Amino acid sequence: MNSGLILLVFLALLFAWGLNRVRRALRLGPVGYVGVVLVFVIVMLLIWGQTTIR
């Protein structure tokens, strides 16, 4: 397995844990939660794509 992909999975888990804490603190609704997760997934895919294309 690609080490960069393992790092991305670890960052995603860390982000999800942090987002859960922030969501409780800010009382984000499900729509805001899904929006933040989608933005994170798109950014991570773009970063991963940049590293694999080169």
Number of C-alpha atoms within 10 A of each C-alpha: 5 7 8 12 11 11 11 15 13 12 13 16 12 11 14 14 12 11 15 13 12 13 15 10 9 9 11 13 10 10 9 12 15 12 11 12 16 12 11 15 13 11 12 16 13 12 12 14 11 10 10 10 6 5
